[in-house]
Amino acid sequence: MKLNKTTLIIFSLTFALIMALLLPPASAQTWKFAMISDTHDDDKAHTETGVTARLAPIISYIIEEHPDFVLETGDLITGVLTKKTSPVYKKYDRQYGYFQQATAPLTQSNILLLVIRGNHDYGTFNEDPAATKAYMEAFAGTMPQNGPADAKGLSYSFVHNKLKFIMLDQYVNASSGSVTLPMDLLKSELENSLGAEHIFVMGHSPAFTLNSNTSDDAAHFNLFDQPALRDQFWNLLTDNHVTAYVSGHKHLYSRSQVNGVAQIVIGNLGSASSFHPANADSRLTNIFPINLVSKTEVRPGYIIFTIDDSKNSITANEYWLDENNNKYLFDTYSLQ
């Protein structure tokens, strides 16, 4: 891969931020992190960047919160679902360039961005090698490198203060619209919590469906369509007292739980889908929203988590943007 001066500067700054992130904390403190997902442009036929215009104002709002880092759970760009009529069709490197441009203020503010792939970054039903190559060159080398040999920079983990974060790629050797999971890595990381008091696991697809009565979920890299893998995965989370599993993929916001583990879906940044609790998997205990949220009512959103290590408390605020990019609080809650 040929690196220009700007790329080398970003690479060096990102590496330095990762090293700082992995250093043990000096003392208990109150700190924050943010989560986003599905930052792709929904206009697949005409997008000029592959990235939603809502990302830039959200990044500005996130910076105002001074988080230690930001996590993205996939579908960074429109990617493999871009239509031929778009000027960035099949130009994945250009789309990632626009994504990096939109998120560059994070690096300039010494805020680390850590990402994993979504289906837009991988393939329609099978791998698009060009998409994989573009993602690997843009991001994999700057992510933590403690994942499996076939997933370096794709799946990884880190501990920050008293929280452990496990970022799971769901697309290594994935085919025919089915996801994969690095179960050996997950089991090992959960069994070796390194003293963490809370564990967050991130992946792109929800584990339990939120739209069981719609055709949108059919054969589309859905973890919930693979019940044997999903149940093995969720049993590990339950047995190891994981605090939350956070994903995107479905273009809505939902907070629920199964067997004491929270499933938080935050796929409503670049696109929108309706959500009705009555249509969700019956095993989910729905928490919020409690009523129908139509597609036209769903707004672009992001989460700010605030951790008070001295009190072992986690609070979360889900913010949405109105039509004029003004933020407002949509949901607030605590995690145990």
Rosetta blueprint (number, residue, H / E / L):
1 M L
2 K L
3 L L
4 N L
5 K H
6 T H
7 T H
8 L H
9 I H
10 I H
11 F H
12 S H
13 L H
14 T H
15 F H
16 A H
17 L H
18 I H
19 M H
20 A H
21 L H
22 L H
23 L L
24 P L
25 P L
26 A L
27 S L
28 A L
29 Q L
30 T E
31 W E
32 K E
33 F E
34 A E
35 M E
36 I E
37 S L
38 D L
39 T L
40 H E
41 D L
42 D L
43 D L
44 K L
45 A L
46 H L
47 T L
48 E L
49 T L
50 G L
51 V E
52 T L
53 A L
54 R L
55 L H
56 A H
57 P H
58 I H
59 I H
60 S H
61 Y H
62 I H
63 I H
64 E H
65 E L
66 H L
67 P L
68 D L
69 F E
70 V E
71 L E
72 E E
73 T L
74 G L
75 D L
76 L L
77 I L
78 T L
79 G H
80 V H
81 L H
82 T L
83 K L
84 K L
85 T L
86 S L
87 P L
88 V L
89 Y L
90 K L
91 K L
92 Y H
93 D H
94 R H
95 Q H
96 Y H
97 G H
98 Y H
99 F H
100 Q H
101 Q H
102 A H
103 T H
104 A H
105 P H
106 L H
107 T H
108 Q H
109 S L
110 N L
111 I L
112 L E
113 L E
114 L E
115 V E
116 I L
117 R L
118 G L
119 N H
120 H H
121 D H
122 Y L
123 G L
124 T L
125 F L
126 N L
127 E L
128 D L
129 P H
130 A H
131 A H
132 T H
133 K H
134 A H
135 Y H
136 M H
137 E H
138 A H
139 F L
140 A H
141 G H
142 T H
143 M L
144 P L
145 Q L
146 N L
147 G L
148 P L
149 A H
150 D H
151 A H
152 K L
153 G L
154 L L
155 S L
156 Y E
157 S E
158 F E
159 V E
160 H E
161 N L
162 K L
163 L E
164 K E
165 F E
166 I E
167 M E
168 L L
169 D L
170 Q L
171 Y L
172 V L
173 N L
174 A L
175 S E
176 S L
177 G L
178 S E
179 V L
180 T L
181 L L
182 P L
183 M H
184 D H
185 L H
186 L H
187 K H
188 S H
189 E H
190 L H
191 E H
192 N L
193 S L
194 L L
195 G L
196 A L
197 E L
198 H E
199 I E
200 F E
201 V E
202 M E
203 G L
204 H L
205 S L
206 P L
207 A L
208 F L
209 T L
210 L L
211 N L
212 S L
213 N L
214 T L
215 S H
216 D H
217 D H
218 A L
219 A L
220 H L
221 F L
222 N L
223 L H
224 F H
225 D H
226 Q L
227 P H
228 A H
229 L H
230 R H
231 D H
232 Q H
233 F H
234 W H
235 N H
236 L H
237 L H
238 T H
239 D H
240 N L
241 H L
242 V L
243 T L
244 A E
245 Y E
246 V E
247 S E
248 G L
249 H L
250 K L
251 H L
252 L L
253 Y E
254 S E
255 R E
256 S E
257 Q E
258 V E
259 N L
260 G L
261 V E
262 A E
263 Q E
264 I E
265 V E
266 I E
267 G L
268 N L
269 L L
270 G L
271 S L
272 A L
273 S L
274 S L
275 F E
276 H L
277 P H
278 A H
279 N H
280 A L
281 D L
282 S L
283 R L
284 L L
285 T E
286 N E
287 I E
288 F E
289 P L
290 I L
291 N L
292 L L
293 V E
294 S L
295 K L
296 T L
297 E L
298 V L
299 R L
300 P L
301 G E
302 Y E
303 I E
304 I E
305 F E
306 T E
307 I E
308 D E
309 D L
310 S L
311 K L
312 N L
313 S E
314 I E
315 T E
316 A E
317 N E
318 E E
319 Y E
320 W E
321 L E
322 D L
323 E L
324 N L
325 N L
326 N L
327 K E
328 Y E
329 L E
330 F E
331 D E
332 T E
333 Y E
334 S E
335 L E
336 Q L
